[in-house]
Amino acid sequence: MIKGVIFDMDGVLVNNMAVHFRAFAAMAERYNLKAEEGADFSHLNGRGNDDIINALFPRELVEAKGVAALAEEKEALYREIYAPTIRPTEGLVALLRELHEAGIPCAVGSSGPRVNVDFVLEKCAIAPYFDTVISGDMVTHCKPNPEIFLTAAAKLGVKPEECLVFEDAISGVVAARKAGMRVITLTSTHTREQLLEAAPDLIVEDFRSISLDTIMKLQ
């Protein structure tokens, strides 16, 4: 029986992946870098900034500025770009309200930094629905390692096998499976065909098709 629900943030609480790409593009322009035409960075979705910064920026720049400074700079750009238009994913608030009324605790389990999580929760006015938040800067290993989800489950006081995860990234699905949890994926980042390879329990466009009854049928 599902007794706790864990939500990833990027691509789940908000459909924001395009904004992250805009922020990286702004960073590239700032440092006179050129991205490869048609480059595919989907394998980095759901991972922490350490992995992403090292993969996207030249070694010389990373060594000169430092991963932490580049990540902070990029995330500040992201929040500046996104603030005027941010909104929760369709159907999310209704589902959070239903889970709250049913007494099912919820957590955020994100590889993103805590400042970004707080930004999303505040701007979307959904902070009261979450009992705990686990972000990438609170753990040793980010996704696809299951540490974020296992830590969130422990904070909720729920066994891993009694948790459901909402994800958008394949690395997040892998992490949830390693944690022994059920997982529903949104098609905000990967195509349905790509997600099928990761074998989630259910694939949906957004939260409008999800209810407490849908979740309980996953037992």
matplotlib code that plots the C-alpha trace (Angstrom):
import matplotlib.pyplot as plt

x = [0.0, 1.3, 1.8, 4.1, 4.6, 7.9, 7.9, 10.9, 11.0, 12.4, 9.9, 7.5, 6.4, 7.0, 7.5, 10.8, 13.4, 13.3, 14.1, 17.1, 18.3, 17.8, 19.9, 22.7, 22.6, 22.9, 25.9, 27.5, 27.0, 28.5, 31.6, 31.8, 31.2, 29.6, 27.4, 27.5, 24.6, 21.9, 23.8, 21.8, 22.1, 19.1, 21.4, 22.1, 18.4, 17.8, 21.5, 23.2, 25.0, 28.4, 27.8, 26.1, 28.7, 31.6, 29.8, 28.8, 31.7, 35.3, 37.7, 39.7, 36.7, 35.6, 39.1, 39.3, 35.8, 35.0, 31.9, 30.1, 30.5, 29.4, 26.4, 25.4, 25.7, 23.6, 20.9, 20.6, 20.1, 17.5, 15.5, 15.7, 14.4, 11.7, 10.2, 7.8, 6.1, 6.5, 3.4, 2.8, 2.3, -1.3, -3.3, -0.6, -2.3, -5.5, -3.5, -1.5, -4.8, -6.3, -3.2, -3.2, -6.8, -6.2, -3.4, -0.7, 2.7, 4.5, 8.2, 10.2, 13.2, 15.3, 18.8, 18.5, 19.9, 17.7, 17.5, 15.8, 13.4, 12.4, 12.0, 9.5, 7.6, 7.2, 6.4, 3.9, 2.4, 2.7, 5.1, 2.4, 1.7, 5.2, 6.3, 10.0, 12.4, 15.5, 17.7, 20.9, 23.0, 21.8, 23.1, 26.4, 25.1, 22.5, 20.4, 20.6, 21.8, 18.8, 20.1, 17.7, 14.6, 15.7, 16.5, 13.1, 11.3, 13.2, 12.2, 8.6, 8.7, 7.6, 9.3, 10.8, 8.4, 5.5, 6.5, 5.4, 7.8, 6.8, 9.6, 10.3, 13.9, 15.2, 17.9, 15.2, 13.3, 16.5, 17.0, 13.4, 13.7, 17.0, 15.2, 12.5, 9.7, 6.8, 7.3, 5.0, 6.7, 5.6, 6.4, 7.8, 11.4, 11.5, 9.2, 6.8, 9.0, 12.1, 10.4, 9.0, 12.6, 13.0, 9.8, 7.9, 4.6, 2.7, 3.4, 1.3, 1.4, 0.7, -1.2, -4.7, -5.2, -3.8, -6.0, -5.7, -7.7, -5.1, -2.3, -4.0, -4.6, -0.8, -0.7]
y = [0.0, 3.5, 5.4, 8.2, 10.1, 11.7, 14.3, 15.2, 18.9, 19.8, 18.6, 17.4, 20.1, 22.6, 22.0, 24.0, 22.1, 24.6, 27.3, 25.4, 25.1, 28.9, 29.5, 27.3, 29.1, 32.4, 31.1, 29.9, 33.3, 35.0, 32.9, 32.9, 29.2, 27.4, 24.4, 21.7, 22.0, 19.4, 18.2, 15.8, 16.4, 14.3, 11.8, 14.6, 15.2, 14.5, 14.6, 17.0, 20.2, 18.6, 16.1, 18.7, 21.5, 19.1, 17.7, 21.0, 23.4, 23.3, 21.9, 25.2, 27.2, 24.7, 24.8, 28.6, 29.3, 26.2, 24.0, 25.6, 29.1, 28.2, 26.3, 29.2, 31.6, 29.4, 28.8, 32.5, 33.1, 30.3, 31.8, 35.3, 34.0, 31.8, 34.0, 36.0, 32.9, 30.1, 28.0, 24.4, 21.6, 21.0, 19.1, 19.2, 21.3, 19.3, 16.1, 17.6, 18.7, 15.2, 13.5, 16.0, 15.4, 11.6, 12.0, 10.8, 12.6, 14.0, 14.9, 16.7, 14.6, 16.6, 16.6, 20.4, 22.8, 23.7, 27.4, 26.2, 23.9, 26.7, 29.1, 26.7, 25.9, 29.6, 30.9, 28.1, 28.4, 24.7, 24.5, 23.6, 20.4, 18.9, 17.4, 17.3, 18.4, 16.5, 18.4, 17.5, 19.6, 17.6, 14.2, 12.6, 11.1, 12.4, 10.4, 7.7, 6.8, 6.1, 8.2, 11.1, 8.9, 6.7, 9.8, 11.2, 8.0, 7.9, 11.5, 10.7, 7.6, 5.4, 2.2, 2.5, -0.2, 1.9, 5.0, 6.2, 8.5, 11.0, 11.5, 12.9, 11.8, 8.3, 8.7, 9.4, 6.3, 4.2, 5.8, 5.1, 1.5, 1.0, 2.3, -0.3, 2.2, 2.5, 5.3, 7.3, 9.4, 12.6, 13.1, 16.6, 15.7, 12.4, 10.9, 8.1, 5.7, 6.7, 6.3, 2.9, 1.6, 2.6, 0.6, 2.9, 1.8, 4.4, 7.2, 10.4, 13.8, 15.7, 15.3, 15.8, 12.1, 11.2, 10.9, 9.1, 6.2, 6.0, 5.8, 3.1, 0.9, 0.6, -1.8]
z = [0.0, -0.9, 2.3, 1.0, -2.2, -3.4, -6.1, -8.2, -8.9, -12.4, -15.0, -12.4, -10.0, -12.8, -16.5, -16.6, -18.5, -21.4, -18.9, -17.7, -21.3, -21.7, -18.6, -19.9, -23.3, -21.5, -19.6, -22.8, -24.4, -21.3, -21.5, -25.4, -25.6, -28.5, -28.0, -30.6, -33.0, -32.1, -29.1, -27.0, -23.2, -22.2, -20.4, -17.9, -17.0, -13.3, -12.3, -9.9, -10.9, -10.4, -13.2, -15.4, -15.1, -15.7, -18.8, -20.4, -19.6, -20.7, -18.1, -18.2, -17.2, -14.5, -13.0, -13.1, -11.7, -9.8, -10.1, -7.2, -8.5, -12.1, -10.7, -8.5, -11.4, -13.7, -11.2, -10.4, -14.2, -14.2, -11.4, -12.9, -16.3, -14.8, -12.1, -14.3, -15.8, -13.3, -12.5, -11.2, -13.6, -14.7, -12.1, -9.5, -6.9, -7.1, -6.5, -3.6, -2.0, -2.4, -0.9, 2.0, 2.8, 2.7, 5.2, 2.9, 3.5, 0.6, 0.0, -2.6, -3.8, -6.2, -7.5, -7.8, -5.1, -2.1, -3.2, -6.4, -4.6, -2.2, -5.2, -6.9, -3.7, -2.8, -6.3, -6.9, -3.3, -2.7, 0.2, 2.8, 1.0, 1.6, 4.9, 3.9, 1.2, 0.1, -2.4, -4.2, -1.9, 1.1, 0.0, -1.1, -4.3, -6.8, -9.2, -10.6, -7.1, -4.9, -1.9, -2.4, -2.5, 0.4, 2.5, 1.7, 2.7, 6.0, 6.7, 5.9, 8.2, 5.4, 4.1, 0.6, -0.8, 0.5, -1.6, -5.0, -6.9, -9.6, -12.1, -15.5, -16.1, -16.9, -14.2, -11.7, -12.7, -12.3, -8.8, -7.8, -8.9, -7.1, -4.0, -4.4, -5.1, -7.5, -10.1, -12.4, -15.1, -16.8, -20.5, -19.8, -20.6, -22.4, -25.0, -24.1, -26.2, -24.3, -20.9, -21.8, -21.9, -18.2, -17.4, -15.0, -13.6, -15.5, -18.0, -18.1, -19.7, -16.5, -13.2, -14.6, -15.1, -11.7, -8.5, -5.2, -6.7, -9.6, -7.1, -4.9, -8.0, -8.4, -5.4]

ax = plt.figure().add_subplot(projection="3d")
ax.plot(x, y, z, "-o")
ax.set_aspect("equal")
plt.show()
